[in-house]
Amino acid sequence: MVISNKPLRFILTAAFVACLPLMSFSNVEKDSAHVQTEEAHAAGAEEHHAEPTDVKSKIKGFIKHHVLDSHDFTLTQDDETGKHYGFPLPVIIWDNGLHVFSSSKFNHGHAVAESNGNYYVINHHDGKIYRTDASGEITEDEKSGHPTNVRPIDFSITKTVVSILAAALLMFWLFTSLAKSYGKNGGIASGVGRIFEPLVVYIRDEVAIPNIGEKHYKKYMSYLLTIFFFVLFLNIFGLTPLGINATGNLTITFSLAILTFLITNLTANKNYWGHIFWMPGVPKPMRIILAPIELLGVFIKPFSLMIRLYANIFAGHIVLMSIIGLMFIFKSWIGSSLSFGLSFVLSILEILVAFLQAYIFTMLSALYFGSAVEEHHHEEEAHH
């Protein structure tokens, strides 16, 4: 059993994978619970973001709030008073010094936050934090339309970061307990570990060994198990009402794909690179033509990993929330009942998708690892 033999490597790999993306996406903050409408000020210089008044706009704002990252968890909102119910998260930025304060100062993107004499505001167009003045004014470049205000380095703990840390801690606890149970019970899992043992065995026997081979699969098992359960837990978190959509974030899937890319190419043998740059059994003029194509494929493979996971999870959330929103648009018991039934079926399907996407990401990673360590045994057959 892999976990019982090498629990420490698995745990350390889990922590590394879980914490790697933290830096890459913490700038993203879009509190989209409010749909903004622009109107001219008396002088035509200021913009005001009005609250949505129609049902469709409210649904649109709710969907955006669910799928996009933010600096706070908003559980519900009182339409009459405009009060939000939830809890803020810490904002951590570097701007000629460290600034740490609660995201509640932003009042869900509608207020200017002050910290040590500096003023900061969330730009509603790109969701990023900018330094400003007490009025909260953001100036834009006339040609590009991008803000010209100073943007501090953002290390904030967003709700996606919280979900990643929760997944890391959950994995640490689950598989540490599973590893300890093997030692105490003579190689037999006990407790909650019994639920995850079949999944671990399946990844080993049906994913790693067939695609990588008996000789090399063990050195990749820690990563494959980590990536499977990490993606799975984040996908499951995304089905909760907390509005967490980590694997529907390109920077998260990009970070995971980069890990697979690095492991594949850093552990590849000379046979792997020989098939890319000087393919055996092919006429030499064709080798010159095929080499750039094969090299391009090295980068396309992790790109496909990134897009596949992101697109499936993000699209699933949009479709599900849109169907739920139809219940509030249809003002008849027939339409609302149909929308409820369809959203219920789709929710069950999303659970399947959560497992399926974790499996696909792990399977394709194993395929890439297998091609990287494949032994040299095709050359003579190709010549014949």
PyMOL commands that set and color helices and strands:
alter all, ss='L'
color gray80, all
select helices_A, chain A and resi 2-5+7-19+22-25+55-67+103-106+159-184+193-212+218-237+246-248+250-266+270-277+284-329+333-372+379-383
alter helices_A, ss='H'
color red, helices_A
select strands_A, chain A and resi 72-77+84-88+90-94+98-102+113-115+118-122+129-132+153-154
alter strands_A, ss='S'
color yellow, strands_A
deselect
rebuild
show_as cartoon
